[in-house]
Amino acid sequence: DGAVESEHLNNNVISGQTALGAAPADTDEFLVSDAGVLKRMDYSYIKASSDFVHISTTTTAGASSVSLTGLDSTYKNYKILVNDCLVASGNSQLRFRFINSSGDITSSTYFFIYDGAYKPYNNSDAEFRASVYNTDYAQVAGNFDVSNNNTNASSLEMYIPNPSDASGTPHAFGNVCTDSQNGNYMLTNTFAGKSSGTTAITGVKFFAQNGNNISGNFSLYGIKG
């Protein structure tokens, strides 16, 4: 009847309720004052939104490989971010293979190219470009080894377009920054790789040349739109 006002309410009207303990569901409701009129509103209208949806992160301090799965038709495009990437010893480049419903694609169907620049410390910079075909892997950087100490860790981003298209050839492209060969070279390049067989893919597997263990943070994101 309008007789209950704010001074009649104890704090435990809220604090005495069970805590939610997680992010609200889209249909959870709040009371809001709309120009003095109380209205209810779904959480979906006020929650933070991003074009990048985090799917998974794998952090390893030394593993023979890292597989990121979860690519499907939910998103048209996916992105992988890698940081603090190291190998257990020198003479190793970071490589990758696609994964489909049958497992890792290990056939000699990969084509890849990279183009960039490098600078030896205390020396002049130079450009490089190379391509490789009919191999059983693709590669993210030129013929420079990923470092094995934290001071000179590598980072990269990789885009994977339309992985669920079974009528197309799976491919990926991106950029890499590495203080390679334990700091002897500063390197940046773009890369692109594909497998020539038509198939939908469900993931990407990273591994090091010569079977050396790799470390780092490997995160997979779906891109809306």
C-alpha positions in Angstrom: 0.0 0.0 0.0 3.1 2.3 -0.4 3.8 2.3 3.4 7.1 0.3 3.1 10.0 2.8 2.4 13.8 2.5 2.4 14.1 3.1 6.2 12.0 0.0 6.9 14.4 -2.3 5.1 17.4 -4.0 6.9 20.7 -4.6 5.1 20.1 -8.3 5.3 17.3 -8.0 2.7 20.2 -8.4 0.3 23.2 -9.6 2.4 21.0 -12.4 3.9 20.3 -14.0 0.5 22.3 -16.9 -1.0 25.3 -15.6 -3.0 25.1 -16.4 -6.8 28.7 -17.5 -6.9 29.0 -17.2 -10.7 28.3 -14.8 -13.5 24.6 -14.3 -13.9 22.8 -16.2 -16.7 21.4 -14.0 -19.6 17.9 -14.4 -18.2 18.7 -13.5 -14.6 16.9 -10.3 -13.7 17.7 -7.0 -12.0 15.5 -4.2 -10.6 16.4 -0.8 -12.1 14.9 2.6 -11.8 13.9 4.0 -15.2 13.4 7.7 -14.6 11.9 6.8 -11.2 9.8 3.9 -12.4 11.0 0.4 -11.2 11.5 -2.1 -14.0 13.0 -5.5 -14.3 15.8 -6.1 -16.8 17.7 -9.2 -18.0 21.4 -9.4 -17.4 21.9 -9.9 -21.2 21.3 -6.2 -21.7 24.2 -5.1 -19.5 26.8 -7.8 -19.6 30.2 -7.0 -21.2 30.5 -8.2 -24.8 33.5 -8.8 -27.0 34.1 -9.9 -30.5 36.7 -12.3 -29.2 35.3 -15.3 -27.2 37.9 -17.1 -25.1 37.6 -20.9 -25.6 40.7 -22.4 -24.0 44.2 -21.8 -22.8 47.0 -24.4 -22.4 50.0 -23.5 -20.4 53.0 -25.8 -20.5 56.4 -25.7 -18.9 57.7 -28.4 -21.3 55.7 -30.7 -23.5 56.4 -32.6 -26.7 53.5 -30.8 -28.4 50.4 -28.6 -27.6 47.1 -29.3 -29.3 44.3 -26.7 -29.3 41.0 -28.2 -30.2 37.4 -26.8 -30.3 37.3 -25.4 -33.8 33.8 -26.0 -35.2 30.9 -24.1 -36.9 30.2 -21.9 -33.9 32.4 -19.2 -35.3 33.4 -18.5 -38.9 37.0 -17.5 -37.8 39.3 -18.4 -35.0 42.4 -16.9 -33.5 45.3 -18.4 -31.6 47.6 -16.3 -29.4 50.9 -17.7 -28.2 53.3 -16.0 -25.7 56.3 -16.9 -23.7 57.1 -19.6 -26.1 60.4 -21.5 -25.7 62.0 -24.7 -26.8 64.1 -27.0 -24.6 67.2 -26.6 -26.6 68.5 -24.9 -29.7 68.2 -25.9 -33.4 64.4 -26.0 -33.2 61.8 -24.1 -35.1 58.1 -23.9 -34.1 55.9 -25.9 -36.5 52.2 -26.9 -36.6 49.8 -29.3 -38.1 46.0 -29.3 -38.5 43.8 -31.7 -36.7 40.6 -33.2 -38.2 38.1 -35.8 -37.1 40.7 -38.6 -37.8 43.5 -37.0 -35.8 46.6 -35.1 -36.7 47.0 -34.5 -40.5 50.6 -35.9 -41.0 50.5 -36.4 -44.7 53.0 -34.5 -47.0 50.3 -32.1 -48.1 51.5 -28.8 -46.5 52.5 -25.7 -48.3 53.8 -22.7 -46.4 55.6 -19.4 -47.0 57.1 -16.7 -44.7 58.3 -13.2 -45.4 60.0 -10.9 -43.0 63.2 -9.3 -41.7 65.8 -10.0 -39.1 68.6 -8.2 -37.4 71.7 -9.8 -35.9 72.7 -7.9 -32.8 75.6 -5.4 -33.6 75.1 -5.9 -37.3 72.9 -4.7 -40.1 69.3 -5.9 -40.7 68.3 -8.0 -43.7 65.2 -9.4 -45.4 64.3 -13.0 -46.0 61.6 -14.9 -47.8 61.1 -18.6 -48.4 58.5 -21.2 -49.2 58.2 -24.9 -48.8 55.8 -27.4 -50.3 54.9 -31.1 -50.0 56.0 -31.4 -46.4 54.2 -33.0 -43.4 54.1 -29.8 -41.4 53.8 -26.0 -41.7 56.1 -23.5 -39.9 55.5 -20.1 -38.3 59.0 -18.5 -38.7 61.9 -18.4 -41.0 64.9 -20.6 -40.5 65.7 -19.2 -37.1 65.5 -21.2 -33.9 63.1 -20.4 -31.1 65.1 -19.5 -28.0 65.3 -21.6 -24.8 65.6 -18.9 -22.2 62.9 -16.6 -20.7 64.7 -13.4 -21.7 64.2 -14.2 -25.4 60.8 -15.8 -25.5 58.7 -15.8 -28.7 55.1 -14.6 -29.4 52.8 -15.1 -32.3 49.2 -14.7 -33.5 47.5 -17.1 -35.9 44.1 -16.7 -37.7 42.2 -19.8 -38.9 39.3 -18.9 -41.3 36.3 -21.1 -41.8 37.7 -24.4 -40.3 34.4 -26.3 -40.6 34.3 -25.9 -44.4 34.9 -29.5 -45.5 34.9 -28.5 -49.2 37.9 -26.2 -48.7 41.6 -26.7 -47.9 42.4 -25.7 -44.3 44.8 -22.8 -44.0 46.2 -20.4 -41.4 48.1 -17.2 -41.4 49.6 -14.8 -38.9 52.6 -12.9 -37.5 55.5 -13.9 -35.3 57.9 -11.9 -33.2 61.0 -13.7 -31.8 64.2 -12.8 -30.1 65.6 -16.0 -31.7 68.6 -18.2 -31.1 68.9 -17.0 -27.5 68.9 -13.3 -28.4 71.4 -13.4 -31.3 68.7 -12.3 -33.8 65.6 -10.1 -33.6 63.1 -11.5 -36.1 59.6 -10.6 -37.3 57.7 -12.2 -40.2 54.3 -13.0 -41.6 53.5 -16.6 -42.4 50.8 -18.6 -44.2 50.3 -22.3 -44.4 47.8 -24.8 -45.8 47.1 -28.5 -46.3 46.1 -29.3 -49.8 43.5 -31.9 -48.9 39.9 -30.7 -48.5 38.7 -31.3 -45.0 37.1 -29.7 -42.0 39.5 -29.2 -39.2 38.9 -29.3 -35.4 42.2 -28.0 -34.1 45.9 -27.1 -34.4 48.9 -28.9 -33.0 52.1 -27.1 -32.3 55.4 -28.9 -31.9 59.2 -28.2 -32.2 61.6 -29.4 -34.9 63.8 -32.3 -33.7 61.2 -33.3 -31.1 62.4 -30.8 -28.5 59.9 -29.9 -25.8 58.1 -26.6 -26.0 56.8 -24.2 -23.3 54.4 -21.3 -23.3 50.8 -20.1 -23.1 48.6 -21.1 -26.0 45.1 -19.6 -26.1 42.3 -20.2 -28.6 39.5 -17.6 -29.3 36.4 -17.6 -31.5 35.7 -14.4 -33.4 32.1 -13.3 -33.7 30.6 -12.1 -37.0 
